[in-house]
């Protein structure tokens, strides 16, 4: 499992012009990708990292600050771009495998008491954000 975490002052996801998830205060945008051998252990590690990494202002975590997170599924995080000009998506888990694991990350974050907004799995999404810093990290679990 892989995530790109961006510290934001706000972020939102629209599908066909409808806002499906938004945070309007400082927090994180988490783009989450799943590969074939991910399972419950990776879900738990990723949720812990997202919740506890001290990357907000004043070296605080989401848990420390009570800050929200917007989680967006992102299969393109597993693109292989080493050959040619067209990415290969072979390392990305198919939707029936990835969707429940992304949902499990969301559930694990909510179980920690965090406010979690989401995109819509498999949809063509427009993601908007106001970066804070900028701070962007790649996290592998």
PEMO-V333192 format. One line per field, one symbol per residue. phi: phi as a letter, one per 30 degrees, with the letter a starting at -180 (. if undefined). Layout:
BEGIN
phi: ???
END
This chain:
BEGIN
phi: .bbccbdbcaaabcbhicdcaabcbeabccdccbcdcdaeddeddddddddcdcbdeihccedeciddbccbdadddcdccdciccdcceddddedddeddddddeddddddiddbcbdbeiddccccacdbkdbbbcbcc
END
